[in-house]
Amino acid sequence: MSTGFELFTDGSCRGNPGPGGWGALIRKGGVETPLWGGESDTTNNRMELTAAIRGLEAIPAGAEVTLTTDSQYVRQGITDWITRWKRNGWRTASRQPVKNEDLWRALDRLVATRDVAWHWVKGHSGHRENDMVDALANRGTDEAAGS
């Protein structure tokens, strides 16, 4: 059995921009803790990032974490693109400002104090935990939309 944490994350949005939600599931020692929330005016990418941020915030610094997301934007952004963005003063290769820089900076700070292994899973493919965080993200979207 792993001594670390497992974290599963997902985001959703109706409209993009529009009301959105995020969901996270933390598992440690067989105990699962669901987290979710939403915002009334956001984007899907912001909610995907927020799910990872809120999940990592709930895990102690120094911990080993296996984070599974269905967002290539989040996984590639934090494991590959962010190095160039920081080197280029938070500009993309085309010299445009990095979108969601505030959330990327927050995620970068959290990852720096945890040992995170990043994994990607195809969304809506019958993956139990991804289906669970998708439902949590939709719950957050519903709450943000007032429905």
C-alpha positions as CSV (number, residue, x, y, z in Angstrom):
1,M,0.0,0.0,0.0
2,S,1.3,3.5,-0.9
3,T,2.3,5.8,2.0
4,G,1.5,8.8,-0.2
5,F,-1.7,10.5,-1.2
6,E,-3.7,9.9,-4.4
7,L,-5.5,13.0,-5.8
8,F,-7.9,13.0,-8.7
9,T,-9.1,16.3,-10.2
10,D,-11.6,17.7,-12.8
11,G,-13.1,20.9,-13.8
12,S,-16.3,21.8,-15.7
13,C,-17.9,24.9,-17.1
14,R,-21.2,25.8,-18.7
15,G,-20.7,28.3,-21.4
16,N,-16.9,28.8,-21.2
17,P,-17.0,31.4,-19.9
18,G,-19.9,30.8,-17.6
19,P,-20.7,29.1,-14.3
20,G,-18.1,26.5,-13.6
21,G,-17.1,24.0,-11.0
22,W,-14.2,21.9,-9.8
23,G,-13.9,18.6,-8.1
24,A,-11.1,16.8,-6.3
25,L,-10.9,13.4,-4.5
26,I,-8.1,12.7,-2.0
27,R,-7.4,9.2,-1.1
28,K,-5.1,8.2,1.7
29,G,-5.0,4.8,3.4
30,G,-8.3,3.8,1.8
31,V,-10.1,6.9,3.1
32,E,-11.6,9.1,0.3
33,T,-12.3,12.8,0.9
34,P,-14.3,14.6,-1.7
35,L,-13.9,18.4,-2.3
36,W,-15.7,20.7,-4.7
37,G,-16.6,24.3,-5.4
38,G,-17.6,26.6,-8.1
39,E,-17.5,30.1,-9.5
40,S,-20.3,32.0,-11.3
41,D,-18.2,33.4,-14.1
42,T,-15.1,31.3,-15.1
43,T,-13.6,29.1,-17.8
44,N,-13.1,25.3,-18.0
45,N,-9.3,25.7,-17.8
46,R,-9.5,27.9,-14.7
47,M,-11.7,25.2,-13.0
48,E,-9.2,22.4,-14.1
49,L,-6.4,24.4,-12.5
50,T,-8.5,25.2,-9.4
51,A,-9.2,21.5,-8.8
52,A,-5.5,20.7,-8.7
53,I,-4.8,23.7,-6.5
54,R,-7.6,23.0,-4.0
55,G,-6.7,19.4,-3.8
56,L,-3.0,20.0,-3.2
57,E,-3.8,22.7,-0.6
58,A,-5.6,20.0,1.4
59,I,-2.5,17.7,1.4
60,P,0.4,18.6,3.7
61,A,3.6,20.1,2.4
62,G,6.3,17.4,2.0
63,A,3.8,14.7,1.1
64,E,4.1,12.3,-1.9
65,V,1.2,12.8,-4.2
66,T,0.0,10.9,-7.3
67,L,-2.2,13.4,-9.1
68,T,-4.5,12.1,-11.9
69,T,-6.2,14.6,-14.2
70,D,-8.1,14.4,-17.5
71,S,-6.7,17.8,-18.5
72,Q,-3.7,17.8,-20.8
73,Y,-3.6,21.5,-20.3
74,V,-2.9,21.1,-16.6
75,R,-0.5,18.2,-16.8
76,Q,1.5,19.5,-19.7
77,G,1.4,23.1,-18.4
78,I,2.9,22.2,-15.0
79,T,5.4,19.5,-16.2
80,D,6.6,21.2,-19.4
81,W,5.4,24.6,-20.5
82,I,5.8,26.4,-17.1
83,T,9.6,26.3,-17.3
84,R,9.6,28.3,-20.5
85,W,6.8,30.7,-19.3
86,K,8.9,31.5,-16.2
87,R,12.1,32.0,-18.2
88,N,10.2,34.2,-20.6
89,G,8.6,36.4,-17.9
90,W,5.3,34.6,-18.0
91,R,5.0,35.0,-21.8
92,T,4.2,32.3,-24.3
93,A,6.4,31.4,-27.2
94,S,4.4,33.9,-29.2
95,R,5.2,36.6,-26.5
96,Q,1.6,36.7,-25.4
97,P,0.8,36.8,-21.6
98,V,0.2,33.4,-20.2
99,K,-3.5,32.9,-19.6
100,N,-4.4,32.0,-16.0
101,E,-1.0,33.2,-14.7
102,D,-2.4,33.7,-11.2
103,L,-3.5,30.0,-11.0
104,W,-0.3,28.7,-12.6
105,R,1.8,30.6,-10.0
106,A,-0.3,29.2,-7.2
107,L,0.0,25.7,-8.6
108,D,3.7,26.1,-9.1
109,R,4.1,27.1,-5.4
110,L,2.2,24.1,-4.2
111,V,4.1,21.6,-6.4
112,A,7.4,23.0,-5.1
113,T,6.6,21.8,-1.6
114,R,5.2,18.4,-2.5
115,D,6.5,15.4,-4.4
116,V,3.9,15.2,-7.2
117,A,3.8,12.5,-9.9
118,W,1.4,13.7,-12.7
119,H,-0.8,11.2,-14.5
120,W,-3.4,11.7,-17.3
121,V,-6.5,9.7,-17.9
122,K,-9.0,10.1,-20.7
123,G,-12.1,11.8,-19.5
124,H,-15.5,10.1,-19.6
125,S,-13.9,6.7,-20.2
126,G,-15.3,4.8,-17.3
127,H,-12.4,5.5,-14.9
128,R,-14.0,5.3,-11.5
129,E,-12.3,8.2,-9.8
130,N,-12.4,10.5,-12.8
131,D,-16.2,9.9,-13.1
132,M,-16.4,10.8,-9.4
133,V,-14.5,14.1,-9.7
134,D,-16.5,14.9,-12.9
135,A,-19.7,14.6,-10.8
136,L,-18.2,16.7,-8.1
137,A,-17.2,19.4,-10.6
138,N,-20.7,19.4,-12.0
139,R,-22.1,19.7,-8.5
140,G,-19.9,22.8,-8.1
141,T,-21.1,24.2,-11.4
142,D,-24.7,23.6,-10.4
143,E,-24.2,25.4,-7.1
144,A,-22.4,28.3,-8.8
145,A,-25.2,28.6,-11.3
146,G,-27.8,28.6,-8.5
147,S,-29.5,25.5,-9.9
